[in-house]
Amino acid sequence: MDVASDRVNWIQSSRLRLLKEMQERRALGELSKKEAQRDVAASAVQNASRELAMIQQHCSRKEAALYQ
């Protein structure tokens, strides 16, 4: 009976390891996806910031031209 229970334990351990590996892979995939989304969002913020700075400069030049 000991041999049979050892085999069952080994099979259960093997299944648990496989499940853990699958969960880790899924979590890493989700993390990678979130990091990519963060990078895209950071890039969008940088672009918006640059555009805002250019628009502010343009407005300042136009305002200065009004008073000359």
C-alpha positions as CSV (number, residue, x, y, z in Angstrom):
1,M,0.0,0.0,0.0
2,D,2.9,2.3,0.7
3,V,4.1,2.1,-2.9
4,A,0.6,3.0,-4.2
5,S,0.3,6.0,-1.9
6,D,3.8,7.1,-2.9
7,R,2.8,7.0,-6.5
8,V,-0.4,8.9,-5.8
9,N,1.5,11.5,-3.9
10,W,4.0,11.7,-6.8
11,I,1.2,12.2,-9.3
12,Q,-0.5,14.8,-7.1
13,S,2.8,16.6,-6.7
14,S,3.5,16.5,-10.4
15,R,0.0,17.9,-11.1
16,L,0.5,20.7,-8.5
17,R,3.8,21.6,-10.0
18,L,2.2,21.8,-13.5
19,L,-0.6,23.9,-12.2
20,K,1.8,26.2,-10.4
21,E,3.9,26.6,-13.6
22,M,0.8,27.3,-15.6
23,Q,-0.4,30.0,-13.1
24,E,3.1,31.5,-13.1
25,R,3.1,31.7,-16.9
26,R,-0.3,33.2,-17.0
27,A,0.7,35.8,-14.3
28,L,3.9,36.7,-16.3
29,G,1.8,37.1,-19.4
30,E,-0.6,39.4,-17.6
31,L,2.3,41.4,-16.1
32,S,3.9,41.7,-19.5
33,K,0.6,43.0,-21.0
34,K,0.2,45.5,-18.2
35,E,3.8,46.7,-18.6
36,A,3.2,47.2,-22.3
37,Q,0.0,49.2,-21.6
38,R,1.9,51.3,-19.1
39,D,4.6,52.0,-21.7
40,V,2.0,53.0,-24.2
41,A,0.3,55.3,-21.7
42,A,3.6,56.9,-20.7
43,S,4.4,57.6,-24.3
44,A,1.0,59.1,-24.8
45,V,1.5,61.4,-21.8
46,Q,4.9,62.5,-23.2
47,N,3.4,63.2,-26.6
48,A,0.6,65.2,-25.0
49,S,3.0,67.1,-22.9
50,R,5.1,68.0,-25.9
51,E,2.1,69.1,-27.9
52,L,0.9,71.2,-24.9
53,A,4.3,72.9,-24.7
54,M,4.2,73.7,-28.4
55,I,0.7,75.1,-28.3
56,Q,1.6,77.2,-25.3
57,Q,4.6,78.6,-27.2
58,H,2.4,79.3,-30.2
59,C,-0.2,81.1,-28.1
60,S,2.6,83.1,-26.4
61,R,4.0,84.2,-29.7
62,K,0.5,85.2,-31.0
63,E,-0.2,87.1,-27.8
64,A,3.1,88.9,-28.1
65,A,2.4,89.8,-31.7
66,L,-0.9,91.3,-30.7
67,Y,0.8,93.8,-28.4
68,Q,3.5,94.8,-30.9
